[in-house]
Amino acid sequence: MKKISLILLGCLLTSIGVIILKHSSIVTGGTAGLSLSTAYLMNLPFSVVFFLVNIPFYIFSFIRMGWRFTLSTICSVGLLSAMTSVDQLLPAFTLPMVLGAVLGGLIIGIGLSILFMNGSSLGGANILALFLQKRFNINPGKTTFIFDVMVVLTSIYAVGLLKGLVSIISIAVTSKVISYFKNEIARKTTEQREPKFSLQSSQQMSTAR
């Protein structure tokens, strides 16, 4: 129950961060950034685009990360899509770009770190970042930053050069937050994949030997 509650919290924080970025007219990285850019260009709801864009990444997740992680990720993506759809009910407002970049990046970084530590993600580069950390112990913050920069650079056409550059501030903040929690993420990830034996089971195994 605690794990589910933390995943809900992670999704809620991330959705708040995405809404802040949207009202600052800037983008973020990963599939969220790609979805925001597409939403800007095609005038579509972010929640719908975000869910559809993530579908191809579920296949990689299932093969490399297992069905538990994949199912948790699908649920998290669905939750984020639902939570960000609330933005359509909010009154129109705008935020200064730099303030939105820093605040949105900070909140998204905390939200993603909570999800990572509880065996979930929001698809896309998040899946790859966790996979590379598990396999090669590569800092997930750095992996996320590299891929996010690539996404933001391709999004400049949708938001413009200035907003694209400010968006890099957002993903740098997000990356810094994730890097700060990298050791805790690694520890939690290791605990989740290690089998846990009860004292009774251990005694039974000793008796059998």
Disulfide bonds with the S-S distance in Angstrom:
none
